[in-house]
Amino acid sequence: MSTELQHGSCHCGTVKFEVRTAVAPATRCNCSLCRRKGALMTPAFAASELKILSGEESLTLYQFNTRTSKHYFCKHCGIYPFHQTRTNPQLWRANVGCLEGVDPYTLEASVANGASLSVVEDA
């Protein structure tokens, strides 16, 4: 797994970030939130590898179920650029679709069984 410095942004461009991560192997998650947002995620990376360049004040936090993971969204365009993971809060993942020059439709993806981590039904 080769890591590179990636640049990314939300749809409206308000939130800009850079992250040192690989893009493959990419992952989808089957928890109730990820099933609905349908994002393809990078492999997990350390929090220190993510740097928000602009728009941090435009990020809004969404938490559900155990409220361990932290999913961030741009409050202007609604796009999810990255999140802190539930299984290890020291690790983060980025939305591959937000990364410049990366076509998420060319990547194969595994499916993480986030639904099995739920403490409430259908979460």
C-alpha positions as CSV (number, residue, x, y, z in Angstrom):
1,M,0.0,0.0,0.0
2,S,1.7,3.1,-1.3
3,T,0.9,6.4,0.4
4,E,1.0,9.7,-1.4
5,L,0.0,13.3,-0.5
6,Q,-3.5,13.7,-1.8
7,H,-5.4,17.0,-2.1
8,G,-9.2,17.1,-1.7
9,S,-12.2,19.3,-1.2
10,C,-15.9,19.2,-0.7
11,H,-18.2,19.9,-3.7
12,C,-18.5,23.6,-3.2
13,G,-14.8,24.0,-2.5
14,T,-15.2,25.6,0.9
15,V,-13.5,22.7,2.7
16,K,-10.0,22.0,1.3
17,F,-7.7,19.4,2.8
18,E,-4.6,17.3,2.2
19,V,-4.0,13.8,3.4
20,R,-1.1,11.4,3.1
21,T,-2.8,8.1,2.3
22,A,-3.2,5.4,-0.3
23,V,-6.4,5.2,-2.3
24,A,-6.4,1.4,-2.5
25,P,-7.5,-0.9,-1.2
26,A,-10.7,1.2,-1.1
27,T,-13.5,0.3,1.2
28,R,-17.3,0.7,1.5
29,C,-19.1,0.2,4.7
30,N,-22.5,-1.4,5.2
31,C,-23.6,0.5,8.3
32,S,-26.8,2.4,8.0
33,L,-25.1,5.8,7.4
34,C,-22.5,4.6,4.9
35,R,-25.2,2.6,3.0
36,R,-27.1,5.8,2.5
37,K,-24.2,8.1,1.7
38,G,-22.6,5.5,-0.6
39,A,-19.0,6.8,-0.3
40,L,-15.9,4.9,-1.2
41,M,-13.3,5.4,1.5
42,T,-9.5,5.4,1.5
43,P,-7.6,2.9,3.7
44,A,-7.4,4.1,7.3
45,F,-4.6,6.6,8.1
46,A,-3.4,8.3,11.3
47,A,-5.1,11.6,12.3
48,S,-1.7,13.4,11.9
49,E,-1.8,12.6,8.2
50,L,-4.9,14.9,7.6
51,K,-4.5,18.6,7.4
52,I,-7.5,20.9,6.8
53,L,-6.3,23.8,4.6
54,S,-9.4,25.9,4.6
55,G,-13.1,25.8,5.6
56,E,-12.8,24.0,9.0
57,E,-15.5,26.3,10.4
58,S,-17.8,25.0,7.6
59,L,-17.5,21.4,8.8
60,T,-20.4,20.0,10.7
61,L,-20.2,16.9,12.8
62,Y,-22.6,14.0,12.7
63,Q,-22.5,11.1,15.2
64,F,-24.9,8.2,15.8
65,N,-25.3,4.9,17.6
66,T,-22.3,4.7,20.0
67,R,-21.2,8.2,19.1
68,T,-17.6,7.0,18.8
69,S,-16.9,7.7,15.1
70,K,-17.1,11.3,13.9
71,H,-18.4,11.9,10.4
72,Y,-17.8,15.4,9.0
73,F,-19.8,17.1,6.3
74,C,-19.6,20.5,4.7
75,K,-22.6,22.6,6.0
76,H,-22.9,24.3,2.6
77,C,-22.9,21.5,0.1
78,G,-23.5,18.5,2.3
79,I,-20.5,16.5,1.1
80,Y,-18.7,14.1,3.4
81,P,-14.9,14.6,3.0
82,F,-13.6,12.4,5.9
83,H,-14.4,10.7,9.2
84,Q,-12.8,9.4,12.3
85,T,-13.3,5.6,12.6
86,R,-15.2,3.8,15.2
87,T,-13.0,0.7,15.5
88,N,-10.0,2.8,16.2
89,P,-10.6,6.5,16.9
90,Q,-6.9,7.2,16.2
91,L,-7.6,6.4,12.6
92,W,-9.4,8.3,9.9
93,R,-10.6,7.7,6.3
94,A,-11.2,10.1,3.5
95,N,-13.9,10.0,0.8
96,V,-12.1,8.9,-2.4
97,G,-14.6,11.0,-4.5
98,C,-13.3,14.2,-2.8
99,L,-9.7,13.5,-3.9
100,E,-8.3,15.5,-6.9
101,G,-7.4,13.3,-9.9
102,V,-8.8,10.1,-8.5
103,D,-11.7,8.3,-10.2
104,P,-13.5,6.2,-7.6
105,Y,-15.2,4.3,-10.4
106,T,-11.9,2.7,-11.4
107,L,-11.2,1.2,-8.0
108,E,-12.3,-2.1,-6.7
109,A,-13.6,-2.0,-3.1
110,S,-14.1,-4.4,-0.2
111,V,-17.0,-4.0,2.2
112,A,-16.4,-3.4,5.9
113,N,-19.1,-4.9,8.1
114,G,-19.9,-1.7,10.1
115,A,-23.4,-2.9,10.6
116,S,-22.1,-5.7,12.9
117,L,-20.7,-3.0,15.3
118,S,-24.2,-1.5,15.9
119,V,-25.7,-1.5,19.4
120,V,-29.1,-0.6,18.0
121,E,-31.0,-2.3,15.3
122,D,-30.5,-1.0,11.7
123,A,-27.7,1.5,12.6
